[in-house]
Amino acid sequence: MKSMNHGTHPEELPTEVLDDVARVVEAEVTVVSHLPGGLDVGAVRVELASGANAVLKAWPWERPNQLDESLRAQKVVKHMRGRGYPTPVCLGVGATATHTWQLMDFVDAIPAPELTPSLVEQLMEIVELQAGQASEPHDHWSYAYQLATGQESGQDLDPSLSRAVAKLPGYSSAVSAIVERLWLMCADVPPPQEAPDMVHADLNPRNVLVRDGAVAAVVDIGNAGSGTRATDLATLQWYTFEDPLDGARRRLWTRILDLIGWEQAAVLTATKILTQLEFPIRQGRHDVIPGVIERGHRTLDELNTLR
């Protein structure tokens, strides 16, 4: 089948990827435009021969199991959509010699510019749909424990991230201080019990599409797996520091503690802070680090008052 590349920033998406997509979906694929909000190469809106719109994302090969990860995500999407979870249909996944790719149904909505009390309430209800719905072995809770304590616990989902987090104290004295605080807080926490929930693993505002103040879709489910849904509530909690979200923060803390207790809440909180430090350091965005440190200490102070 023929592919066409007439959109914005076409150089970001190799022709070979478009050709492979066209082959898999058995239809001409035309690039329409680059999409905002994504961090990965090749996040574009495409049009299929039927006139339907879709979102195509492509990633350079970095890990041998990368295609398997996309296939796992496709299974999670199918499973969760069957239970009313508002994530777009996965139309296909595939790979070329240089990239893996994923084609999703297009949702006519925009990434949430910020969380509001209403959006937090809606998302808390959506997260409840994840209860007991783990369908693929990709244990985010054990991995969080490993990052927060430095102790091995099950599968290392991202060895490169684990190594980077272990090196964080060498970045600066301020980073070292908060990392030491995190590790001390989590040092005696026992490994988590196996949990039956589906975990999105990146439930931040960029991945929440909204229309007229309502959640239209939850996207970027590619790293989804199993564990406790409190993982996603902890991510939401990280993004609720701005006014007027104090009430939403309290409700998130209450729900997290109800689900997993204080010690495991400390593990999830520590993991969120560690990954929020690692990402901008890796990207060279050094100006962001002081704000992350300040937010991290505030989060830990709040959690300590709830012990």
N, C-alpha and C positions, 0 to 999 in steps of 0.2 A: 504494500500500500504506500501511497505517496504522503510525504510530510511537507509542510510549508512553514517557513520561519519569517513571518512578516511583522513580528511584534517589537516591543521596546526591549533593548538590551539583548538582542538575539545571540550575541557572542557568548553569553553566559551558558547557553544550553547547546551542547554539541549536536550536530546534525545526526550523528549515529544514535543518540538517545531518542530523538524525534522519530527516526526511522523505525526503531525497535518498538516504540509505543504504537505507531501506526500498524505495525505487523501484528502486535498482540491484540489490539482492539479491532483490527480488520477494518479500518476506516482512515480516511485522510485526517491529519491533525495539523491545525494551523495555530501558530502562536499569536495571541492577541495582545498581551501586555505583561510587563513585570508586575508582580503583586507586592504590596507593602507588607511589612510586619514580619516576614520570614528572615531567618539568619542563614539559610542554606543556599547553595548555588542552585540556580535553575528553578526558583519558585515563580512559576508563570501561569497565567491564565491562557488556556488553549480552547479552541473550538473544534468539535468533532464534526464529521461530515453530516451528521443528523441535525446539526445546529445547536446541539447541547454544549454547554460550557463545562470545563473541568479545570482542576488545578494539578499541575505537573511539578513535582519536585525531584531533583536529581542530586546524588551525592557521589563524589569521587570515591573509588575503592580505597578503603583504609584498613579494613579488617576482613579476614577470610570468610567470616560468617555473616557478612553484611546483608547478603540477599536473604539468608535464613531469617534475619531479624525483620526484614520487610514482610516476609511471608507470615511470620508470627503476628506482626501487627495487623495484617489483613484478616487473620483469623479472629483476633480480638475485636476488631471493628464489626465483623459479621455477628459475633456472639453478643456484643453489647447493644448493637442496633436492634437485635431481637428482643431486647429487654427495655426498649424505650430510651436508650442513651442517645443524646442528640449529637452524634458524630457523623460526618458525611460518609456516603457509600464509597468503598474502595473499589474503583473500576479496574484496577490491574496493577501488578508490580512486575519488574523485570530487571535485566542487567545487560550491559554491553561489556566490552573488554575494559572499559575505563570507568564506568559509572553504574550505580544501581539507581532505580527510579520507582516512583509511586504516583499513580494517577487517582485523584479523588474527585468526587462530585463537587461542583462549584456551588457555594452558598452565597447568595447576594446579601452580604452583611459586612461590617467592618470590625477589625480588632478593637477590643474595648480600649479607649484612650486612657481610662483609669477605672478602678473599681469604685462602685458606689454601694451604699448600704443595701439597696435593692438587688444589685447584681450579686453581692456576697450571699444574700439570702437565697437567691435562685441557684447559685452554684453549690451551696450547702445541700440543697434538695437534690441536685443532680448527682453530687458525690454519694448520696445515700443509695442511688441506683447501682453503685459499685459493690454494695455489701454482698458478700458471699458469691461473687461472680468471677473469681480467679479462674481463668481457663487455660493459661499458658504459663509454663514454669520459667519465670524471670523475676527472681525474688528481690524486690526493692527493699524490703524491711531488713533482711539479713545484710544486704549491701550497705544500708545506712549504718547499721551497727558496726560494720567493719571500718567504714570511714570515720565514725565518731570515736571509736575506741582504739583503732589500730590492730584489732584482733580479727583473725580470719573467722568468717562465719558463712559457710556455703560458697556459692559461685561468686567470683569477682566479675561483676558485670562490666567493668571498665577499668582494666589494669592501668592504663595511662593516666586516668583521673586519680586512681588510688596513689600512684607514685607522685603525682603533682601535689596532691593534698599533703602527703607526708613531708614534702619539702617546703610547705608554706612558712614555717617558723623562720626560715632563712631569708625571707623577703625583707622584713623590717622588724624593729623592736615592738612596734605597735601591733603588727600582725602576730608576732610571736606571743605577745601577751594574751590576746584573745584566744588564740589556738590552745595555749596552755590552759586557759580557763575552761575551754570546752572539754579538753581531754581529761582534766581533773574532775569535772562534773560527771563525766560518763564512765570514769575508770572502773567503778564497781557495779555497773549495771549488768545484769545477766543477759545472755543472748535472748532475742525475742522468740516467742512461740510462733509456730507456723500459722499464718493468717490466711483466710479464704477470700479476701477481697480483690477486686480488680483495682489496679493502681495506674493512673494516667502518667504520673511521674514528672509532669511539667505544666501544671495547671496555673500558668501565669496569664496576665491580661492579654498578651499578644496572641495567645491560643484560645481566647474566648471571643467569638464573633457575636456582635450585638446588632439588633435592628429595633429602632424605636424604644430603646431602654430595656429590651428583653434579650435574654440569651437565645441566639438563633442556632449556634453550633459550638461544640468543643472540638478543636482540631489538633493536629500534630500529635497523634496518638502512637507514633512510631516506636516509642520506648516503653510502651505500656507493658505491664506484667502483673505480678501478684504481690501480696503483702497486706498492709492495712491501709484502708482509705484515709486514715488520719495523715498519711504522707501528703496527700493532696490538700488536706485542710491546713497543714503546716505551711505549704507553699502559698496558699491564699493569705494566711496570717502574715507572711513576710511582706505582702503588697498592700497591707491595710494600715499603714502608718499615717496617712494623710487625713486631715479632718474632712468630713465628719464621720469617721469610721471607728471611733472608739467603742461604740456599742457592738459593732460587727466583730471587732477584735475580741471583745469579752466573750461573745457567743462562740467564736472559733476556739478560743482557749478552753472554754467549758466543754465543748464537744470533743476536742482532742483528748482532754483529760478523762472524760467519761469513757472514751473508747479504749485507751491504752495505759492510762495512769501516768504519774509524774515522771518516773525514770525513763520510760520509753518515749515520752514527749520530749525529754531532754535529748535523747538520741536523735530524734527527727529534727529538732531545732538545731542541734550542733551540725548535723549534716547539711542543712540548708545554709547555715552561715559559712561553712567550709567551702561549699560549692559556689556560693556567691562571691567569696574571696578569690577562688581559683580562676574563675572565668575571666574577670577583667585583668587579672595579672597575666594570664596567658595571652589575652588580646592586646596587652600593652596599654591598657586604659588606666594608668596609674592615678589619674585625678579622681577616679571613682572610689578608690580604696578607703580613704578616710570616712566617707559616708557609709560604706558597708560596715566598717568597724563600729561606728557610732550606733548604727541600727542594730548590729549584733549585740553589743553590750546592753542596749535598751531591752531587747527581746529577752536576754538572759535575766535581767533584773526583774522584768515582769513575771517570767516563769518562776523565779525564786520566791516571789510573793505568794504564789499559788501552791507552794509545797505543803 
